[in-house]
Amino acid sequence: MDLKNYKVIKLVRIAVQGSFALFCLYIGYRFFCFYEWAIGNSEQFVPRPPSVEAFLPISALLGLRRLIQTGQYDMIHPAGLTILIAAIAIAFVFRKGFCGWICPVGFLSSIVEKIGRFLKVRIPIKRGIGVILGLPKYVLLAFFLYVIFFKMDLKSVDAFIQSPYNVAVDAKMLKFFLHPSSTTIYVITFLAIASLFVANIWCRYLCPYGAFLGIISILSPTRIKRDPESCINCKRCKEACPSGIAVSEKLEIFDPDCIGCEECVASCPKKGCLTPSFMGRSMNPFLLPIGIVGLFLAFWVVAKLTGLWDTVVSPLMFKKFYSMMNSFGHPSF
């Protein structure tokens, strides 16, 4: 394939990420309309969009725990569990492709990163410092995994999933963003400004969801291979990597921080130097995003057809719990 076509990968990624981000905005708007109806601020009923459950990762992780132990699917927030399983499957097959091609937070981070690159204010992070900065996301992940998979017994997991708090947690999430505290505003502002100087600071150093998928992706048969004989040591791949991976110093990229974005492949000026591979065999770079998006949509189709996408909670039940949500405390573990 011509090198010019390789560079199209960047545009394809922006288009895919942007499409998912716009869809998330649409879902957010639809859910806001449903929420307004549920709390009595609007007479116009709008169906609750199941996809909003993508933003309930803790509830989904609890659902996964129960599914593994009992085989029972969480029908309170089934779409959230389906999306989590899809992200895990993608990590097994195509590395952290969910982070690199689908996640809207990753898209926003990449925009800020590109602004920082344009302004030439980016600060290079040495590997040793990067390892230390990356510890918080693993600490957060370890905490959640310990509490959900070890500290909580099955009875506690069931109680949480069936609790009024969990039923109304999507509305609580919306309220959190509609009426953020001053601390929340300060933290988001700090992360946005810091991301201009340190690329993808949230994704690389703080996101436990990404850390979870990164650990799983170590088993992925998808890699980026570098041919040392073709390499001219220009280090463009290293500079292009949004995860700060030293691509130019490795023969094969299977780092847990690799998000499968192929920015390194698109930036390489030497044909055949950097190539994505699957189970040791080189593949067309465009097959990676096709596989990632295709697998994600396949999970949605299967879940929709098998009744594992739409919640069993009725709109009137949501209405009841939303009206009472200020009285719901977080269930104890």
C-alpha positions, 0 to 999 in steps of 0.5 A, a space after each residue: 500500500 502506498 505511504 500516502 494511503 497510510 496517512 489516511 489512517 489519521 483521518 479515518 481515526 478522527 472520523 470514527 472517534 468523532 462519530 462515536 463522540 457525536 453519538 454520545 452527545 446525541 445519547 446524552 441529549 436524549 437521556 436529558 430529555 427522558 430525565 426531564 420527563 421523569 422528574 416532572 419538568 417536561 410532559 414530552 416523553 422521550 424513551 431512555 437510551 440504553 447506551 447511556 449505561 456506557 458511562 456506568 462502569 462500576 455498575 457494569 463491573 458488578 454485573 460482570 462479577 455476578 455473570 461470571 459467578 452465576 451466569 445471570 445477566 444484569 437486566 437493570 443496566 444490561 447495555 452497560 454490561 454488554 459494552 464492558 464485555 465488548 471492550 474486553 473482547 476488543 482488548 483481547 483481539 485488537 489491543 486497547 482499540 476501544 480506547 483508541 477508536 471508540 471512547 469519547 474521552 479518548 477523542 477529547 484527549 486527542 484533540 487537546 493533545 493535538 492543540 498542545 502539539 500545535 502550540 509546541 508546549 508539550 513536555 516529553 516524559 521520560 520512561 521512568 517518570 512515566 511509570 511512576 505517573 502511571 501508578 495511580 490508575 493501577 492503584 484505582 483499578 486494584 481497589 475496584 477489583 478488590 472490592 468487587 471481586 474479593 471483598 463483596 460476597 454474591 449477596 452484597 453484589 445482588 443487593 447493590 445491583 437491585 438497589 434503588 441507588 443503582 437503578 437511579 445511578 444514571 440520573 445521579 451521573 447526569 446530575 453530577 455533570 449538570 451541577 458540578 461542584 467547585 472541586 469537580 470544575 477545578 479538577 477538570 480544568 486542571 486536567 484539560 490544561 495539563 493535557 496541553 503539556 502532557 499528552 493524554 494525561 487522563 488516559 495514560 496515568 489516571 483511567 482505571 478502565 484503560 488500565 484494566 483493558 491494557 492488562 488484558 491487551 497483553 494477551 492480544 495477538 495484534 502487534 505493531 512490528 518494526 523492521 530495524 533494517 528499514 528504520 532510519 531512526 527518525 523517531 517520528 513514530 515515537 513522537 506521534 504515539 499518544 501513549 508515549 511509547 518508544 516505538 523506535 526502540 522496540 522490535 514489536 509493540 505489545 505495551 499495555 498502553 498501546 491503544 491500537 491507534 496506528 498513529 506510529 504507522 501513519 507517521 513513518 516515512 519508510 514503507 514497510 518499516 512499521 506494520 500491524 500484525 495479527 498472530 505474527 502475520 502482517 495485515 492491512 492497517 485499515 483492517 484494525 479499525 474495521 475489526 475494532 468497530 465491527 466487533 463492537 457493533 457485533 456485540 450490540 447486534 447480538 445483545 439487541 437480538 437476544 434481549 440483553 440490551 434493553 433494561 427490564 425497568 419500566 419508564 414509570 419505575 425510573 420516574 419513581 426512583 428518580 423522584 426519590 434519588 436524593 434520599 438514596 445513599 450509596 449502598 455499603 460494601 
